[in-house]
Amino acid sequence: MINKLFNDYFGKSVPLEERNLNLAMVFFYSSFALATAYGVFLKLGPAFYIVTTAVVLSVTIIYSYILRYKAYNVGALIIGILVNMIELPLTCYLDGRLISSVAMFFVLGFLFVIFNTDGKYLWISVFLGAVSLTFSMVGMYMLSYRDRPFDMSDVNVIFDIVIPMAFCILYADRALIYKQMIHQREVDNAMAEGIKAGEMKKGKEVFLMNMSHEMRTPMNAIISATGLIEDKAVNNAVKQNIGYIQNACNALVSTIDDLLVFSKVENSRLELSNSEYDTRQLFQDIINMIAVRLMDTGVGFYVHIDSKMPVVLYGDSAKLRQVFINILNNAVKYTTEGYVGLSVSVDTDEEKNLLIHTDIEDTGIGMKEEDIPKLFNAFERLDDRRPESRYAEGTGLGLSICKTILDTMEGTIKVRSEYNGGSVFTFEVKQKTVDPMPMAKIKEPEMLNVLIFEDNDMKAEMIKLALSENSVKSMTTFSDSEFRQLCSEEKYTHILISLDNYNKNNKFIQDQKLKVVILTDINRTDEVPGDEDRLIRPVNVLNLSEYFNKAEIAQKKMEIRGFTCKNANVMVIDDNRTNLFVAEGLLKRYKMNVISVLSGMEALNLISDLKFDMIFIDYMMPEMDGIDTLNAIRQNRQKWCREVPCVVLTADAADGARQMLLNAGFDDYISKPIKVEALAETIYDLIDPELIEWNEKGSTEEA
């Protein structure tokens, strides 16, 4: 019965467009079931159910019309209008709140039209949906907050954010995978019948690239916008909820990246985009991302990176980073207690290439030995009945992509695992050394004598190992009495102490006037006293060397003082109003005079009358893209146009995108979502130093 039903709707004899439509309808009905449950929970009135039922019945009738007349584009457009311009505003109005899960269900309508329309029908659907969402949110704001300010307590985190976002991610994840599988079957059928499948595969890759950009744009806007909200959050609970949103968006962006790479792998078009890269930035990004994922889980994260790692290497850092992230994410996914460990060492081969050896260990659920060969098969999950495995997130592509990337790099990967006892993934890859200087070397180690007072012996041993590799004298202690005795008997230049141990021994530390550095998790930084130095776990050779070489202290002072550019005129060019809003909010922190425009042509009209000190340009814009706009600015007769720093903003994840854009003439490259640190560094490096004013009293003022 089930097989017959499946073949009737998704069998080989069903046209490709109809299979896509049927797939979308499955998720469509699921979303309305969830919306109904949402209405029951919030005790919405009968009008809500009348509207929802009417929409479902209408969609069912239109669906029948589409199947009968094969009018896929027109029918999907009508459904999109019905959902986004009728159901969405009415439900938002009936719910009566500014932030509501119905806004998230807009993503479902958005994906529906993307999957089932093309050409002008696609753009009409997306435009009408965006207009409807905007007016719905603005209308609710005017109705709900015309007499009082916006209050975060109005937000039901579970029903307004977590569940809708999870459902949207599930929709995008499953729908993309199933559609990919449907396309693959179509290709296989064509090849079996002797039809050339090259164009279909190329079209699938183009489709995935377009989907990548279309889905990255709203996700990046959400991540950046929540960053602005986080800066003004009134308490830790709000910050934590914002972190959940950002993590969910990052998970979806990671899924999109995997699909994009897999498409290239499948078409045998995976190419390495080699360039010089900074190993410090690579490993710091990896560590920060995984530390955030493990935040509040109770799972430890231990890191050891060989101090001899060269500071600049030559290779494809983006793909190497993806290997690290995918394997670490896999460890995080299946580990609910214990720890996840990252260990990186270096050596040289006979041809003087640098050999990077990596072990990623976890104390998770492990796997049976007979299942290990299946790990690297695309779309395949192990036949495991344990709940931790059956309900784990992910597409089933991550490890397959890692294996393909490492094979392309002429690397290797191995797995050791014990069922219910954890796993160890080991991989090796070759890179060329550009600058052999160690990336993390502590200067004048003979001047240091460090006491380590951590919460457990493993954390302490990781720190001691990193210090010993740099010839720094160190001692560990694990009790309050021994700590006080050691401090009384010997003079230590620095005491690395956990936040909990610091709180227990605070009076003794103050009385003895000890030089302490507080070790804390990323979600407890606000508990550290403002007059004490700190290091964020996992403590490793990177942040240790930064601290002892005074770079971190200098950076901390810069963050405390901040800088502004009150007299700087800055222009932002982007065809997306949300992106403009986010960019303005970030730039106005520096008290800049910010002018935003929606197109390159509009920007060219402005530069004839105004002079700018820096210009930020989106890469993918209609009519004139970022490169066209840059060239037109440079060709202007005014001298300042040939010298003004121009920075490209892009969500483009394609191989070599950064180098291509820099070669096109941009002065710098910032990827979306915009990171505050990257923006600050770019402004500081490129803007006229005479425009920078240091604020001694406080941090950079927020917009």
C-alpha positions as CSV (number, residue, x, y, z in Angstrom):
1,M,0.0,0.0,0.0
2,I,2.7,2.4,1.0
3,N,4.9,1.5,-1.9
4,K,2.1,1.9,-4.3
5,L,1.3,5.4,-2.9
6,F,4.9,6.4,-3.1
7,N,5.2,5.2,-6.7
8,D,2.0,7.1,-7.6
9,Y,3.5,10.4,-6.4
10,F,7.3,9.9,-6.7
11,G,7.8,7.0,-9.0
12,K,10.0,7.1,-12.2
13,S,6.9,7.4,-14.4
14,V,5.9,10.7,-12.6
15,P,7.2,13.8,-14.4
16,L,10.0,15.6,-12.6
17,E,8.0,18.8,-12.1
18,E,5.1,16.8,-10.6
19,R,7.5,15.0,-8.2
20,N,8.9,18.3,-7.0
21,L,5.4,19.7,-6.5
22,N,4.3,16.6,-4.5
23,L,7.4,16.9,-2.3
24,A,6.6,20.5,-1.6
25,M,3.0,19.7,-0.8
26,V,4.1,17.1,1.8
27,F,6.0,19.8,3.7
28,F,3.2,22.3,3.0
29,Y,0.6,20.2,4.8
30,S,3.0,19.5,7.6
31,S,3.6,23.2,8.2
32,F,-0.1,23.9,8.4
33,A,-0.5,21.0,10.9
34,L,2.2,22.7,13.0
35,A,0.5,26.1,12.7
36,T,-2.7,24.6,13.9
37,A,-1.0,23.1,16.9
38,Y,0.6,26.5,17.5
39,G,-2.9,28.1,17.5
40,V,-4.2,25.5,20.0
41,F,-1.4,26.2,22.4
42,L,-1.8,30.0,22.3
43,K,-5.6,29.6,22.4
44,L,-6.3,31.6,19.3
45,G,-9.9,32.3,18.4
46,P,-12.0,30.5,15.8
47,A,-11.1,33.0,13.2
48,F,-7.6,31.6,13.1
49,Y,-8.9,28.1,12.3
50,I,-11.4,29.3,9.8
51,V,-8.6,31.2,7.9
52,T,-6.2,28.2,8.1
53,T,-8.8,25.7,7.0
54,A,-9.9,27.9,4.1
55,V,-6.3,28.3,2.9
56,V,-5.6,24.5,3.1
57,L,-8.8,23.7,1.2
58,S,-8.0,26.4,-1.4
59,V,-4.4,25.1,-1.8
60,T,-5.8,21.5,-2.2
61,I,-8.1,22.7,-5.0
62,I,-5.3,24.6,-6.7
63,Y,-3.1,21.5,-6.4
64,S,-5.7,19.4,-8.2
65,Y,-5.8,22.1,-10.9
66,I,-2.0,22.0,-11.3
67,L,-2.0,18.2,-11.7
68,R,-4.8,18.3,-14.2
69,Y,-3.5,21.0,-16.5
70,K,0.3,20.7,-15.8
71,A,0.3,24.4,-14.9
72,Y,3.2,24.2,-12.4
73,N,4.4,27.8,-12.6
74,V,1.1,29.5,-12.5
75,G,-0.3,27.2,-9.8
76,A,2.7,27.5,-7.6
77,L,2.5,31.3,-8.0
78,I,-1.2,31.4,-6.9
79,I,-0.4,29.2,-3.9
80,G,2.5,31.5,-3.0
81,I,0.3,34.6,-3.2
82,L,-2.4,32.8,-1.1
83,V,0.0,31.8,1.6
84,N,2.2,34.9,1.8
85,M,-0.3,37.7,1.0
86,I,-3.5,36.3,2.7
87,E,-2.6,33.6,5.3
88,L,0.5,35.3,6.7
89,P,-0.9,38.8,7.3
90,L,-4.2,37.4,8.7
91,T,-2.5,35.0,11.0
92,C,0.0,37.7,12.2
93,Y,-3.0,40.0,12.8
94,L,-5.0,37.3,14.7
95,D,-1.9,36.5,16.8
96,G,-1.4,40.2,17.5
97,R,2.3,40.2,18.2
98,L,5.3,41.7,16.5
99,I,7.5,38.5,16.7
100,S,5.5,35.5,15.8
101,S,6.2,32.0,14.4
102,V,4.2,33.0,11.3
103,A,7.1,35.1,10.2
104,M,9.2,31.9,10.2
105,F,6.5,30.1,8.2
106,F,7.1,32.7,5.5
107,V,10.3,30.8,4.8
108,L,8.2,27.7,3.9
109,G,6.2,29.7,1.4
110,F,9.4,31.2,0.1
111,L,10.9,27.7,-0.4
112,F,7.7,26.4,-2.0
113,V,7.8,28.9,-4.8
114,I,11.6,28.4,-5.3
115,F,11.1,24.7,-5.7
116,N,8.2,24.9,-8.1
117,T,8.6,28.1,-10.2
118,D,11.2,29.7,-12.4
119,G,11.7,32.8,-14.5
120,K,9.4,35.7,-13.9
121,Y,7.0,33.6,-11.8
122,L,9.8,33.0,-9.2
123,W,10.7,36.7,-8.9
124,I,7.0,37.8,-8.7
125,S,6.4,35.2,-5.9
126,V,9.4,36.2,-3.9
127,F,8.7,40.0,-4.3
128,L,5.1,39.7,-3.3
129,G,6.0,37.5,-0.3
130,A,8.7,39.9,0.9
131,V,6.3,42.9,0.6
132,S,3.6,41.0,2.5
133,L,6.0,40.0,5.3
134,T,7.3,43.5,5.6
135,F,3.9,45.1,5.8
136,S,2.7,42.4,8.2
137,M,5.6,43.0,10.6
138,V,5.4,46.8,10.3
139,G,1.6,46.7,10.9
140,M,2.0,44.5,14.0
141,Y,4.6,46.8,15.3
142,M,2.3,49.9,14.9
143,L,-0.6,48.0,16.5
144,S,1.3,46.4,19.4
145,Y,3.8,49.1,20.3
146,R,2.3,52.4,19.4
147,D,1.8,53.2,23.1
148,R,4.8,51.3,24.7
149,P,8.4,50.3,23.8
150,F,9.3,46.9,22.4
151,D,9.8,44.4,25.2
152,M,11.7,41.1,24.7
153,S,9.5,39.5,27.2
154,D,6.7,39.5,24.6
155,V,8.7,36.8,22.7
156,N,7.9,33.2,23.4
157,V,11.3,31.7,22.7
158,I,10.1,28.1,22.2
159,F,7.0,28.8,20.0
160,D,8.2,32.0,18.3
161,I,11.8,31.1,17.5
162,V,13.1,27.6,18.3
163,I,10.3,25.4,16.9
164,P,9.6,27.5,13.7
165,M,13.3,27.8,13.0
166,A,13.9,24.1,13.6
167,F,11.0,23.2,11.3
168,C,12.3,25.6,8.6
169,I,15.8,24.0,8.8
170,L,14.3,20.6,8.7
171,Y,12.2,21.6,5.6
172,A,15.2,23.0,3.8
173,D,17.5,20.1,4.7
174,R,15.1,17.3,3.8
175,A,13.6,19.1,0.8
176,L,17.0,19.8,-0.7
177,I,18.2,16.2,-0.1
178,Y,15.1,14.7,-1.6
179,K,15.1,17.0,-4.6
180,Q,18.8,16.2,-5.1
181,M,17.9,12.5,-5.1
182,I,15.0,13.0,-7.5
183,H,17.3,14.9,-9.9
184,Q,19.9,12.1,-9.6
185,R,17.3,9.5,-10.5
186,E,16.3,11.5,-13.5
187,V,19.9,11.7,-14.6
188,D,20.4,7.9,-14.1
189,N,17.3,7.2,-16.2
190,A,18.5,9.5,-18.9
191,M,21.8,7.8,-19.1
192,A,20.2,4.3,-19.2
193,E,18.1,5.4,-22.2
194,G,21.2,6.7,-23.9
195,I,20.4,10.4,-23.4
196,K,23.2,12.8,-22.6
197,A,23.0,13.8,-19.0
198,G,25.7,16.5,-19.0
199,E,23.3,19.4,-19.3
200,M,21.0,18.1,-16.5
201,K,23.9,17.8,-14.1
202,K,25.1,21.2,-15.1
203,G,21.6,22.6,-14.5
204,K,21.5,20.9,-11.1
205,E,24.7,22.5,-10.1
206,V,23.5,25.9,-11.3
207,F,20.3,25.3,-9.3
208,L,22.2,24.5,-6.1
209,M,24.5,27.5,-6.6
210,N,21.5,29.8,-7.0
211,M,19.8,28.2,-4.1
212,S,22.9,28.7,-2.0
213,H,22.9,32.4,-2.7
214,E,19.2,32.8,-2.3
215,M,19.1,31.0,1.0
216,R,22.4,32.5,2.3
217,T,21.1,36.1,1.8
218,P,18.2,35.9,4.3
219,M,20.2,33.7,6.7
220,N,23.1,36.1,6.7
221,A,20.8,39.0,7.3
222,I,19.3,37.2,10.3
223,I,22.7,36.4,11.8
224,S,23.9,40.0,11.4
225,A,20.7,41.5,12.7
226,T,20.7,39.3,15.8
227,G,24.2,40.5,16.3
228,L,23.0,44.1,16.5
229,I,20.2,43.0,19.0
230,E,22.8,41.1,21.1
231,D,24.8,44.2,21.7
232,K,21.8,45.8,23.3
233,A,20.5,42.7,25.1
234,V,19.5,43.5,28.7
235,N,20.5,40.2,30.3
236,N,22.2,36.9,29.7
237,A,18.9,35.1,29.0
238,V,18.3,37.3,26.0
239,K,21.8,36.8,24.8
240,Q,21.4,33.1,25.1
241,N,18.2,33.1,23.1
242,I,19.9,35.1,20.4
243,G,22.7,32.6,20.4
244,Y,20.2,29.8,19.7
245,I,19.0,31.8,16.6
246,Q,22.5,32.3,15.3
247,N,23.5,28.7,15.8
248,A,20.4,27.5,13.9
249,C,21.2,29.8,11.0
250,N,24.8,28.8,11.0
251,A,23.7,25.1,10.9
252,L,21.5,25.9,7.8
253,V,24.4,27.8,6.1
254,S,26.7,24.8,6.8
255,T,24.2,22.5,5.2
256,I,24.0,24.7,2.1
257,D,27.8,24.7,1.9
258,D,27.9,20.9,2.1
259,L,25.3,20.6,-0.7
260,L,27.3,23.0,-2.9
261,V,30.5,21.1,-2.5
262,F,28.8,17.7,-3.0
263,S,27.3,19.0,-6.3
264,K,30.9,19.7,-7.5
265,V,32.1,16.3,-6.2
266,E,29.2,14.5,-8.0
267,N,30.1,16.3,-11.3
268,S,33.8,15.6,-10.9
269,R,34.4,19.3,-10.8
270,L,35.9,19.7,-7.4
271,E,39.0,21.8,-7.8
272,L,41.4,23.2,-5.2
273,S,41.7,27.0,-4.9
274,N,45.2,27.3,-3.4
275,S,46.5,30.5,-1.9
276,E,48.5,31.7,1.0
277,Y,46.6,31.7,4.3
278,D,47.2,32.5,8.0
279,T,47.1,29.4,10.2
280,R,46.3,31.4,13.3
281,Q,43.1,32.7,11.7
282,L,42.2,29.3,10.4
283,F,42.5,27.5,13.7
284,Q,41.0,30.4,15.8
285,D,37.9,30.3,13.6
286,I,37.5,26.5,14.0
287,I,38.0,26.6,17.7
288,N,35.5,29.5,18.2
289,M,32.8,27.8,16.1
290,I,33.0,24.5,18.0
291,A,33.3,26.2,21.4
292,V,30.0,28.0,20.7
293,R,28.3,24.7,19.6
294,L,29.4,23.0,22.9
295,M,28.3,26.0,25.0
296,D,25.8,24.9,27.7
297,T,26.1,21.2,26.8
298,G,28.4,20.1,29.6
299,V,30.7,18.5,27.1
300,G,34.4,19.6,27.4
301,F,36.4,20.8,24.5
302,Y,40.2,20.3,24.7
303,V,42.6,21.6,22.1
304,H,46.3,21.0,21.4
305,I,48.0,22.6,18.4
306,D,51.7,22.1,17.8
307,S,53.6,25.2,18.6
308,K,55.8,24.6,15.6
309,M,52.9,25.1,13.1
310,P,54.2,27.6,10.5
311,V,52.3,30.9,10.5
312,V,51.7,31.1,6.7
313,L,50.9,28.1,4.5
314,Y,49.9,27.6,0.9
315,G,46.9,25.5,0.1
316,D,43.1,25.6,0.0
317,S,42.2,26.8,3.4
318,A,38.5,26.9,2.8
319,K,38.3,23.2,2.0
320,L,40.7,22.3,4.8
321,R,38.5,24.3,7.2
322,Q,35.5,22.4,6.0
323,V,37.2,19.1,6.8
324,F,38.0,20.2,10.3
325,I,34.5,21.6,10.9
326,N,32.6,18.6,9.5
327,I,34.5,16.1,11.5
328,L,34.3,18.2,14.7
329,N,30.6,18.8,14.1
330,N,30.2,15.0,13.8
331,A,31.9,14.5,17.1
332,V,29.8,17.2,18.8
333,K,26.6,15.7,17.3
334,Y,27.1,12.2,18.9
335,T,28.7,13.3,22.2
336,T,26.4,14.1,25.1
337,E,28.9,13.7,28.0
338,G,32.6,13.6,28.4
339,Y,34.7,15.6,25.9
340,V,35.6,16.4,22.3
341,G,39.4,16.7,21.7
342,L,41.3,18.3,18.8
343,S,45.0,17.6,18.5
344,V,47.1,18.9,15.6
345,S,50.8,18.2,15.1
346,V,53.2,18.9,12.2
347,D,56.1,17.1,10.5
348,T,57.9,17.3,7.1
349,D,58.0,14.6,4.4
350,E,60.9,13.7,2.2
351,E,60.0,16.4,-0.3
352,K,60.0,19.1,2.5
353,N,56.3,19.5,2.4
354,L,54.5,20.2,5.7
355,L,52.5,17.2,6.9
356,I,49.6,18.2,9.1
357,H,48.5,15.3,11.4
358,T,45.1,15.7,13.1
359,D,43.3,13.6,15.7
360,I,39.7,14.4,16.6
361,E,38.6,12.3,19.5
362,D,35.2,12.1,21.3
363,T,33.6,10.1,24.1
364,G,30.4,9.8,22.2
365,I,28.3,6.8,21.2
366,G,30.9,5.2,18.9
367,M,30.1,2.6,16.2
368,K,30.5,-1.0,15.4
369,E,33.6,-2.1,13.4
370,E,31.5,-3.5,10.5
371,D,29.8,-0.1,10.1
372,I,33.0,2.0,9.7
373,P,33.4,1.3,5.9
374,K,29.9,2.9,5.4
375,L,30.9,6.2,7.1
376,F,32.0,7.9,3.9
377,N,29.1,7.0,1.7
378,A,26.9,9.9,0.6
379,F,23.4,10.1,2.0
380,E,23.9,7.0,4.1
381,R,23.4,6.7,7.9
382,L,24.5,3.8,9.9
383,D,21.7,1.3,10.8
384,D,21.7,2.2,14.5
385,R,18.7,2.0,16.8
386,R,20.1,4.2,19.5
387,P,18.2,7.5,19.9
388,E,21.4,9.6,19.8
389,S,22.0,8.2,16.3
390,R,18.5,7.9,14.9
391,Y,17.5,11.5,15.7
392,A,20.8,13.2,15.0
393,E,20.7,16.3,12.7
394,G,22.6,16.5,9.4
395,T,22.4,15.6,5.8
396,G,24.6,12.5,5.7
397,L,27.0,14.4,3.4
398,G,29.6,15.8,5.8
399,L,32.0,12.8,6.1
400,S,31.6,11.9,2.4
401,I,32.7,15.4,1.5
402,C,35.7,15.3,3.9
403,K,36.9,12.0,2.2
404,T,36.6,13.5,-1.2
405,I,38.4,16.7,-0.3
406,L,41.2,14.8,1.4
407,D,41.6,12.5,-1.6
408,T,41.8,15.6,-3.9
409,M,44.5,17.0,-1.6
410,E,46.3,13.6,-1.7
411,G,45.6,13.2,2.0
412,T,44.3,10.2,4.1
413,I,41.7,9.6,6.7
414,K,41.2,6.8,9.2
415,V,38.7,6.0,11.9
416,R,39.0,4.0,15.2
417,S,35.9,3.5,17.2
418,E,34.5,1.5,20.1
419,Y,30.7,0.9,20.3
420,N,29.4,3.1,23.2
421,G,33.0,4.1,23.8
422,G,33.8,7.0,21.5
423,S,35.7,7.5,18.2
424,V,38.9,8.9,16.9
425,F,39.1,10.4,13.4
426,T,42.7,10.7,12.1
427,F,43.6,12.5,8.9
428,E,46.8,13.8,7.3
429,V,47.2,16.4,4.6
430,K,50.2,18.1,2.9
431,Q,50.6,21.8,2.6
432,K,53.4,24.0,1.4
433,T,55.2,26.3,3.9
434,V,55.4,30.0,3.0
435,D,56.6,31.5,6.3
436,P,58.2,28.9,8.6
437,M,58.0,31.2,11.7
438,P,55.9,29.3,14.4
439,M,52.4,30.7,14.5
440,A,52.4,30.7,18.3
441,K,55.7,31.3,20.0
442,I,55.9,32.8,23.5
443,K,58.6,35.4,23.8
444,E,61.1,35.4,26.7
445,P,59.8,32.2,28.2
446,E,62.6,32.2,30.8
447,M,61.0,35.2,32.4
448,L,57.8,33.3,33.2
449,N,56.8,31.1,36.1
450,V,53.2,30.0,35.8
451,L,50.9,28.3,38.4
452,I,47.8,26.5,36.9
453,F,44.7,26.0,39.0
454,E,42.1,24.5,36.8
455,D,38.8,22.7,37.5
456,N,40.1,19.3,36.4
457,D,43.4,17.6,35.5
458,M,42.8,17.3,31.7
459,K,42.2,21.1,31.3
460,A,45.4,21.7,33.4
461,E,47.5,19.2,31.4
462,M,46.5,20.8,28.1
463,I,47.7,24.2,29.4
464,K,50.9,22.7,30.9
465,L,51.7,20.9,27.6
466,A,51.3,24.1,25.5
467,L,53.5,26.0,28.0
468,S,56.2,23.3,28.1
469,E,56.4,23.3,24.3
470,N,57.4,26.9,24.6
471,S,59.9,26.2,27.4
472,V,57.7,28.0,30.0
473,K,58.1,26.8,33.6
474,S,54.8,25.8,35.1
475,M,53.2,24.0,38.0
476,T,49.7,22.5,38.5
477,T,47.5,22.4,41.6
478,F,44.0,21.1,42.3
479,S,43.1,22.1,45.8
480,D,42.6,25.4,47.6
481,S,45.0,24.5,50.4
482,E,47.8,23.5,48.1
483,F,47.2,26.6,46.0
484,R,47.6,28.9,49.0
485,Q,50.7,27.0,50.1
486,L,52.4,27.2,46.7
487,C,51.7,30.9,46.4
488,S,53.2,31.4,49.9
489,E,56.3,29.4,49.1
490,E,57.2,30.6,45.6
491,K,56.8,33.7,43.4
492,Y,54.8,33.2,40.3
493,T,54.7,35.7,37.5
494,H,51.2,34.6,36.5
495,I,48.5,32.4,38.0
496,L,46.1,30.8,35.5
497,I,43.0,30.1,37.6
498,S,39.5,29.0,36.8
499,L,36.6,31.4,37.5
500,D,35.1,29.1,40.2
501,N,38.5,28.7,41.9
502,Y,39.1,32.5,41.7
503,N,35.7,33.2,43.4
504,K,36.5,30.7,46.2
505,N,40.0,32.2,46.8
506,N,39.3,35.9,46.0
507,K,40.2,37.3,49.4
508,F,43.5,35.4,49.5
509,I,44.3,36.6,46.0
510,Q,43.6,40.2,46.8
511,D,45.5,40.1,50.1
512,Q,48.6,38.6,48.4
513,K,48.2,40.9,45.4
514,L,48.7,38.0,43.0
515,K,48.8,38.4,39.2
516,V,45.9,36.2,38.0
517,V,44.5,35.4,34.6
518,I,41.0,34.0,34.9
519,L,40.0,31.0,32.7
520,T,36.4,31.0,31.8
521,D,33.9,29.5,29.3
522,I,32.6,31.6,26.5
523,N,29.1,31.9,28.1
524,R,30.5,33.2,31.4
525,T,32.8,36.0,30.3
526,D,30.5,38.7,31.9
527,E,31.1,37.1,35.3
528,V,34.9,38.0,35.2
529,P,35.7,41.1,37.2
530,G,36.6,44.0,34.9
531,D,40.0,44.7,36.4
532,E,41.3,41.1,35.9
533,D,42.8,39.6,32.7
534,R,41.1,36.6,31.2
535,L,41.5,33.7,28.7
536,I,38.6,32.0,27.0
537,R,38.5,28.2,27.0
538,P,39.6,26.1,25.4
539,V,43.0,27.4,26.5
540,N,45.6,26.6,23.9
541,V,48.9,27.8,22.5
542,L,47.1,30.4,20.4
543,N,45.5,32.4,23.1
544,L,48.4,31.7,25.5
545,S,51.0,33.2,23.1
546,E,48.7,36.1,22.3
547,Y,48.4,36.9,26.0
548,F,52.0,36.5,27.1
549,N,53.2,38.4,24.0
550,K,50.9,41.3,25.1
551,A,49.0,41.3,21.8
552,E,45.8,40.3,23.6
553,I,46.2,43.0,26.2
554,A,46.7,45.6,23.5
555,Q,43.7,44.3,21.7
556,K,41.7,44.4,24.9
557,K,42.6,48.0,25.5
558,M,41.7,48.9,21.9
559,E,38.3,47.2,22.5
560,I,37.8,49.1,25.8
561,R,38.7,52.5,24.3
562,G,37.3,51.9,20.8
563,F,37.7,54.3,18.0
564,T,35.3,56.5,16.0
565,C,35.5,58.2,12.6
566,K,33.1,61.2,13.2
567,N,34.1,63.1,10.1
568,A,34.2,60.0,7.7
569,N,31.7,59.8,4.9
570,V,30.9,56.2,4.0
571,M,28.7,54.7,1.3
572,V,27.1,51.3,1.3
573,I,25.8,49.8,-2.0
574,D,23.5,46.8,-1.8
575,D,20.2,45.8,-3.5
576,N,18.8,44.3,-0.3
577,R,17.3,46.7,2.2
578,T,17.8,44.4,5.2
579,N,21.5,44.1,4.4
580,L,21.7,47.9,4.2
581,F,20.0,48.2,7.6
582,V,22.5,45.8,9.2
583,A,25.5,47.5,7.5
584,E,24.3,51.0,8.7
585,G,23.8,49.7,12.2
586,L,27.4,48.4,12.3
587,L,29.0,51.4,10.7
588,K,27.2,53.9,12.9
589,R,28.9,52.5,15.9
590,Y,31.9,54.4,14.6
591,K,29.8,57.6,14.3
592,M,30.4,57.6,10.6
593,N,28.1,59.5,8.2
594,V,26.6,56.6,6.3
595,I,24.7,56.9,3.0
596,S,23.0,53.8,1.6
597,V,22.0,53.2,-2.0
598,L,20.2,50.3,-3.7
599,S,22.2,50.1,-7.0
600,G,25.4,50.9,-8.7
601,M,23.7,53.5,-10.9
602,E,22.4,55.3,-7.8
603,A,25.9,55.4,-6.4
604,L,27.4,56.9,-9.5
605,N,24.9,59.7,-9.4
606,L,26.0,60.5,-5.8
607,I,29.7,60.5,-6.3
608,S,29.5,63.4,-8.7
609,D,28.2,65.6,-5.8
610,L,29.7,64.0,-2.7
611,K,33.2,62.7,-1.6
612,F,33.5,59.5,0.3
613,D,36.2,58.2,2.5
614,M,35.3,54.5,2.1
615,I,32.8,52.6,0.0
616,F,31.3,49.1,0.7
617,I,29.9,47.3,-2.4
618,D,27.7,44.2,-2.6
619,Y,29.0,41.8,-5.2
620,M,25.8,40.2,-6.6
621,M,23.4,43.0,-7.7
622,P,21.1,43.2,-10.8
623,E,22.1,45.4,-13.8
624,M,25.5,46.6,-12.4
625,D,27.2,44.0,-10.2
626,G,29.9,44.8,-7.7
627,I,32.8,44.6,-10.2
628,D,30.9,46.8,-12.7
629,T,30.2,49.4,-10.0
630,L,33.8,49.4,-8.8
631,N,35.1,49.9,-12.4
632,A,32.7,52.7,-13.0
633,I,33.8,54.5,-9.7
634,R,37.5,54.1,-10.6
635,Q,36.9,55.6,-14.1
636,N,35.3,58.7,-12.7
637,R,37.3,61.9,-13.4
638,Q,37.6,62.9,-9.8
639,K,40.9,62.0,-8.2
640,W,39.5,60.7,-5.0
641,C,37.5,58.1,-6.9
642,R,40.7,56.4,-8.0
643,E,42.0,56.3,-4.5
644,V,39.0,55.7,-2.2
645,P,39.1,52.3,-0.4
646,C,36.5,50.0,-1.9
647,V,35.5,46.9,0.1
648,V,33.4,44.1,-1.4
649,L,30.6,42.5,0.7
650,T,29.5,39.1,-0.4
651,A,27.9,35.8,0.6
652,D,29.5,34.0,-2.3
653,A,30.8,30.7,-1.1
654,A,32.2,29.6,-4.5
655,D,35.9,28.4,-4.7
656,G,38.3,31.2,-5.3
657,A,35.7,34.0,-4.8
658,R,37.9,36.0,-2.5
659,Q,40.9,36.0,-4.7
660,M,38.8,36.7,-7.8
661,L,37.3,39.8,-6.3
662,L,40.6,41.1,-4.9
663,N,42.1,40.6,-8.4
664,A,39.2,42.6,-9.8
665,G,40.5,45.6,-7.8
666,F,38.8,45.6,-4.5
667,D,40.9,46.7,-1.6
668,D,39.5,44.2,0.8
669,Y,36.8,41.4,1.1
670,I,34.3,40.9,3.9
671,S,32.1,37.9,3.8
672,K,28.5,37.9,5.0
673,P,27.3,37.7,7.7
674,I,29.5,40.6,8.6
675,K,31.6,40.0,11.6
676,V,32.3,42.9,13.9
677,E,36.0,42.1,14.2
678,A,36.5,41.8,10.5
679,L,34.7,45.1,9.9
680,A,36.7,46.9,12.6
681,E,40.0,45.6,11.2
682,T,39.1,46.6,7.7
683,I,38.1,50.2,8.7
684,Y,41.2,50.5,10.8
685,D,43.5,49.3,8.0
686,L,42.0,51.2,5.1
687,I,40.5,54.5,6.2
688,D,42.6,57.6,6.4
689,P,44.4,57.5,9.9
690,E,43.6,61.2,10.3
691,L,39.9,60.4,10.5
692,I,40.4,58.0,13.5
693,E,39.6,59.3,17.0
694,W,40.3,57.1,20.0
695,N,37.7,57.0,22.7
696,E,39.4,56.7,26.1
697,K,36.3,56.5,28.1
698,G,34.5,53.6,26.7
699,S,33.9,51.2,24.0
700,T,32.8,52.0,20.5
701,E,29.5,53.7,20.6
702,E,26.6,51.7,19.3
703,A,24.0,52.9,16.9
